[in-house]
Amino acid sequence: MTLLTVRVKPNARVQRATRLDDGSWLLHLKAPPQDGKANRELIALLAQELGVTKAQVKIKSGQSGRTKRVEIDD
């Protein structure tokens, strides 16, 4: 199990993921932060970037914030 710190920027023009020098991630998401759309996009994008399934990615804390703790099951 791996814990990541993820900073989210919703309503971005381009969807992209960037790994920062401190080991955290910065995700630019096209989805708005409404009804969990941005969280679902976060899970899909992070799973794609890390080469795991979406079921292996879980948001542990920060559901409604821009900074989240995400757990990756290995």
N, C-alpha and C positions, 0 to 999 in steps of 0.2 A: 504494500500500500504506500502510495506517495501522496503527500500533501503539497499543493501549489497555491501560491498567492496570485490572484488574477485581478487586474484592473480593467474595467469595462468602459468603453465609450460607445453608447448606443446612438442610433440615428446617423451613422457615418455613411459617407458616399460609397466607400469601398470597404468590403469585408476583408480583414487581414489579421494575422496573429504575429506578434513580435515577442521574442524572448529577450528579456532585459539582462544586463550584466549581473544583477543581484539574484538571478534565478527565477524571478517572477515573470509573469506574462502580461502583455498589454494587448487586448483584443478590441478591434474596431468592428462593431456590429452594425449591419444595416437595419435590423429590427428595432422598433421602438420599445421602451421599457414599460410596456403595458401588457397585462394579462399573461405574463410569463414568456412572452415572445422572445425577448432578448436572452433570457435564461436558456430557452430551448436552442437558440442559435449558438450560444456560448458552448453548450454541451456538444453540439454537432461539429463546430469548428475545432474545438480542442481535441475531440476524438480523432478527427481527420489529421490534425497536425502531429499528434502523438502516435498515430497508427494503432489505436485501440478502438473497441466498439463503444457506441454511445452508452450502453448499459454499464460500462466500466467507469464512467465519469459521473460523479455525484457532487452537487454543491452542498458543502457541509455548513457553511455560514455565509451570511451576507446576501440572502435571497433578494432583498429589496435595495441593497446598496450597490455602489459602483466597485467597491473592493470586496472580493469574495475569496473564501478558502474552498478549494476544490480537491476532492479525493479521487485518486486514480487507482483502481484495483489492478494489480499486476497479474 
